[in-house]
């Protein structure tokens, strides 16, 4: 899939360009420069934005990726609610 380009920049930079145009400050210029550097580096290494987000998520989560949900990993616990509702008690009847 071809990446959209605005002149020779990635077209996804339009958010940062509009932010800089409407709020001209040194920090918005720095954000724009870092965004340009990030998108240029990503296109140089042939990554898309979706792949970079997936890479950051996998680095954040780590190597532990269970095949079952978290609720299945929790130990089963019996709180005795079945024994209370059935009407039976621990004392034998006379």
RAFENUR-V785109 format. One record per residue. RES is the residue in one small letter. OMEGA is omega as a letter, one per 30 degrees, with the letter a starting at -180 (none if undefined). NEAR is the number of other ideal C-beta (glycine too) atoms within 12 Angstrom. D_CENTER is the distance of its C-alpha to the mean C-alpha in whole Angstrom. Layout:
# RAFENUR-V785109
RES:OMEGA:NEAR:D_CENTER  RES:OMEGA:NEAR:D_CENTER
This chain:
# RAFENUR-V785109
x:a:7:23  x:l:8:24  x:l:21:22  x:a:16:24  x:l:15:26  x:a:17:27  x:l:11:30  x:l:12:29  x:l:22:26  x:a:29:22  x:l:18:23  x:l:25:19  x:a:31:21  x:l:20:23  x:a:19:20  x:l:28:21  x:l:25:25  x:l:17:25  x:l:19:24  x:a:23:26  x:a:15:29  x:a:12:29  x:a:15:28  x:l:14:30  x:a:13:30  x:a:11:29  x:l:14:26  x:l:20:25  x:l:18:26  x:l:15:25  x:l:22:21  x:a:27:23  x:l:19:24  x:l:17:21  x:l:26:19  x:l:25:22  x:l:18:22  x:l:24:18  x:l:31:19  x:l:20:22  x:l:16:21  x:l:24:18  x:l:25:21  x:l:11:24  x:l:13:22  x:l:10:21  x:l:20:17  x:a:19:16  x:l:23:13  x:l:14:11  x:l:17:12  x:l:21:11  x:l:16:7  x:l:14:8  x:l:16:10  x:l:15:8  x:l:13:5  x:l:14:9  x:a:11:11  x:a:11:9  x:a:12:9  x:a:9:13  x:a:8:15  x:l:10:15  x:a:11:14  x:l:13:17  x:l:8:18  x:a:9:19  x:a:9:17  x:a:10:17  x:l:9:20  x:a:10:22  x:a:11:21  x:l:10:23  x:l:7:27  x:a:8:29  x:l:7:31  x:a:9:35  x:l:9:35  x:a:12:39  x:l:9:38  x:a:10:40  x:a:12:43  x:a:12:43  x:a:9:43  x:l:9:46  x:l:8:48  x:l:12:49  x:a:10:50  x:a:8:51  x:l:6:54  x:a:6:57  x:a:7:59  x:none:3:63
